[in-house]
Amino acid sequence: MIRTVAIIGASLAGARAAETLRARGFDGRVLLIGEEPWLPYQRPPLSKDYLWPGGDESAILLRPADWYEANRIEARLGVKAESLDLRAREVRLSDGSDVQADAFLLATGSRPRRLPALEGAANVHYLRTRDDAARLAGALTPGARILVVGMGVIGAEVAATATRAGARVVAVEPAPTPMLRSFGSVAGAWLARAHAERGVEAHFGRMPERFEREGGLVRGVTLDGGERLDCDAVVVGIGVEPA
Ligand SMILES: Cc1cc2nc3c(=O)[nH]c(=O)nc-3n(C[C@H](O)[C@H](O)[C@H](O)COP(=O)(O)OP(=O)(O)OC[C@H]3O[C@@H](n4cnc5c(N)ncnc54)[C@H](O)[C@@H]3O)c2cc1C
């Protein structure tokens, strides 16, 4: 008999699972364990309006804070699940505590793929969490030169938002158009034109070959076609890997 369910990963999948358990009449204990310090929130606004000054924090929550209490969902936030002992039915958390449950749901999602050549540079951004978005928003100032590496969904959306914020965007993407996998080449070509009309200088069919660093910052990149692009900050959007 299942009396306690521990959901690991407090984002869209984890929160919706908790909601569904209650909606279907599960009356036992539901624990929602999340590494981020926040109640579950929506990520789509993070690359759009949330990067914009005045982005409303409460508007991105999946459910208001009192919903969890009303539905007896016990949120354990800011702790990472480090190991799972299925025989003991126990999950070990990063604060040293153990949680026992009869069933476990792994909803740990994904994390951005990182570019090893950029590790340790202070002006490099990845975008997955609220904290990432808050940090990136600070870099999108008028006139700042933002280098976007990868024009998939994240790169294309950040390029649009950064341009709107008055930053100057240069981008590099090995495919012939932005968002090729999601949109295909016809809509991708339209999107490339829309970005160009708004001032994005995108280099398609090119790979970054060598990044130049100065004082812990990335200052520019040379592409495999020989072009050199200067930058004040870099945003990397080259896909995700399972967390
Ligand atoms: C900037 C951005 C914009 C997006 N825009 C769109 C859009 O417009 N349309 C669309 O359909 N999709 C969009 N997406 C994708 C969408 O947000 C994801 O598909 C969705 O978040 C997946 O939800 P998930 O719960 O499966 O995983 P995730 O959202 O990845 O959540 C997993 C959670 O588990 C936590 N976790 C991981 N490991 C552990 C552990 N060991 N212990 C405890 N917790 C752990 C993580 O911290 C994270 O909070 C966007 C994503 C981003 C980042």
The ligand as an SDF file (V2000), in Angstrom:
LIG
                    3D

 53 58  0  0  0  0  0  0  0  0999 V2000
   14.2250   29.7620  -20.7200 C   0  0  0  0  0  0  0  0  0  0  0  0
   13.2960   28.6460  -21.0970 C   0  0  0  0  0  0  0  0  0  0  0  0
   12.2140   28.9000  -21.9260 C   0  0  0  0  0  0  0  0  0  0  0  0
   11.3400   27.8790  -22.2750 C   0  0  0  0  0  0  0  0  0  0  0  0
   10.2960   28.1860  -23.0860 N   0  0  0  0  0  0  0  0  0  0  0  0
    9.4210   27.2150  -23.4040 C   0  0  0  0  0  0  0  0  0  0  0  0
    8.2820   27.5110  -24.2160 C   0  0  0  0  0  0  0  0  0  0  0  0
    8.0850   28.6580  -24.6530 O   0  0  0  0  0  0  0  0  0  0  0  0
    7.4310   26.4880  -24.4960 N   0  0  0  0  0  0  0  0  0  0  0  0
    7.6320   25.2110  -24.0360 C   0  0  0  0  0  0  0  0  0  0  0  0
    6.8340   24.3200  -24.2940 O   0  0  0  0  0  0  0  0  0  0  0  0
    8.7140   24.9110  -23.2610 N   0  0  0  0  0  0  0  0  0  0  0  0
    9.5980   25.8750  -22.9400 C   0  0  0  0  0  0  0  0  0  0  0  0
   10.6890   25.5650  -22.1600 N   0  0  0  0  0  0  0  0  0  0  0  0
   10.8850   24.1620  -21.7350 C   0  0  0  0  0  0  0  0  0  0  0  0
   10.1170   23.8270  -20.4730 C   0  0  0  0  0  0  0  0  0  0  0  0
   10.3670   24.7990  -19.4820 O   0  0  0  0  0  0  0  0  0  0  0  0
   10.5350   22.4320  -19.9920 C   0  0  0  0  0  0  0  0  0  0  0  0
   10.0940   21.5140  -20.9480 O   0  0  0  0  0  0  0  0  0  0  0  0
    9.9730   22.0970  -18.6260 C   0  0  0  0  0  0  0  0  0  0  0  0
   10.5110   22.9620  -17.6520 O   0  0  0  0  0  0  0  0  0  0  0  0
   10.2970   20.6510  -18.2440 C   0  0  0  0  0  0  0  0  0  0  0  0
    9.7930   20.4170  -16.9510 O   0  0  0  0  0  0  0  0  0  0  0  0
   10.3570   19.2620  -16.0020 P   0  0  0  0  0  0  0  0  0  0  0  0
    9.6030   19.3820  -14.7120 O   0  0  0  0  0  0  0  0  0  0  0  0
   10.3070   17.9640  -16.7010 O   0  0  0  0  0  0  0  0  0  0  0  0
   11.9000   19.5570  -15.7700 O   0  0  0  0  0  0  0  0  0  0  0  0
   12.6830   20.8390  -15.2510 P   0  0  0  0  0  0  0  0  0  0  0  0
   11.9030   22.0780  -15.5140 O   0  0  0  0  0  0  0  0  0  0  0  0
   14.0600   20.7030  -15.7920 O   0  0  0  0  0  0  0  0  0  0  0  0
   12.7190   20.6600  -13.6810 O   0  0  0  0  0  0  0  0  0  0  0  0
   13.4480   19.7010  -12.9890 C   0  0  0  0  0  0  0  0  0  0  0  0
   13.6450   20.1870  -11.5700 C   0  0  0  0  0  0  0  0  0  0  0  0
   14.2820   19.1540  -10.8310 O   0  0  0  0  0  0  0  0  0  0  0  0
   15.2740   19.7190  -10.0070 C   0  0  0  0  0  0  0  0  0  0  0  0
   16.2850   18.6770   -9.7400 N   0  0  0  0  0  0  0  0  0  0  0  0
   17.1600   18.1180  -10.6140 C   0  0  0  0  0  0  0  0  0  0  0  0
   17.9120   17.1900   -9.9950 N   0  0  0  0  0  0  0  0  0  0  0  0
   17.4930   17.1550   -8.6940 C   0  0  0  0  0  0  0  0  0  0  0  0
   17.8740   16.3970   -7.5540 C   0  0  0  0  0  0  0  0  0  0  0  0
   18.8170   15.4610   -7.6170 N   0  0  0  0  0  0  0  0  0  0  0  0
   17.2420   16.6350   -6.3710 N   0  0  0  0  0  0  0  0  0  0  0  0
   16.2550   17.5610   -6.2820 C   0  0  0  0  0  0  0  0  0  0  0  0
   15.8570   18.3070   -7.3470 N   0  0  0  0  0  0  0  0  0  0  0  0
   16.4610   18.1060   -8.5310 C   0  0  0  0  0  0  0  0  0  0  0  0
   15.8270   20.8670  -10.8070 C   0  0  0  0  0  0  0  0  0  0  0  0
   16.4620   21.8030   -9.9480 O   0  0  0  0  0  0  0  0  0  0  0  0
   14.5570   21.4130  -11.4650 C   0  0  0  0  0  0  0  0  0  0  0  0
   13.9590   22.4140  -10.6740 O   0  0  0  0  0  0  0  0  0  0  0  0
   11.5670   26.5570  -21.7980 C   0  0  0  0  0  0  0  0  0  0  0  0
   12.6730   26.3000  -20.9790 C   0  0  0  0  0  0  0  0  0  0  0  0
   13.5210   27.3270  -20.6120 C   0  0  0  0  0  0  0  0  0  0  0  0
   14.7050   27.0390  -19.7180 C   0  0  0  0  0  0  0  0  0  0  0  0
  1  2  1  0
  2  3  1  0
  2 52  2  0
  3  4  2  0
  4  5  1  0
  4 50  1  0
  5  6  2  0
  6  7  1  0
  6 13  1  0
  7  8  2  0
  7  9  1  0
  9 10  1  0
 10 11  2  0
 10 12  1  0
 12 13  2  0
 13 14  1  0
 14 15  1  0
 14 50  1  0
 15 16  1  0
 16 17  1  0
 16 18  1  0
 18 19  1  0
 18 20  1  0
 20 21  1  0
 20 22  1  0
 22 23  1  0
 23 24  1  0
 24 25  2  0
 24 26  1  0
 24 27  1  0
 27 28  1  0
 28 29  2  0
 28 30  1  0
 28 31  1  0
 31 32  1  0
 32 33  1  0
 33 34  1  0
 33 48  1  0
 34 35  1  0
 35 36  1  0
 35 46  1  0
 36 37  1  0
 36 45  1  0
 37 38  2  0
 38 39  1  0
 39 40  1  0
 39 45  2  0
 40 41  1  0
 40 42  2  0
 42 43  1  0
 43 44  2  0
 44 45  1  0
 46 47  1  0
 46 48  1  0
 48 49  1  0
 50 51  2  0
 51 52  1  0
 52 53  1  0
M  END
$$$$
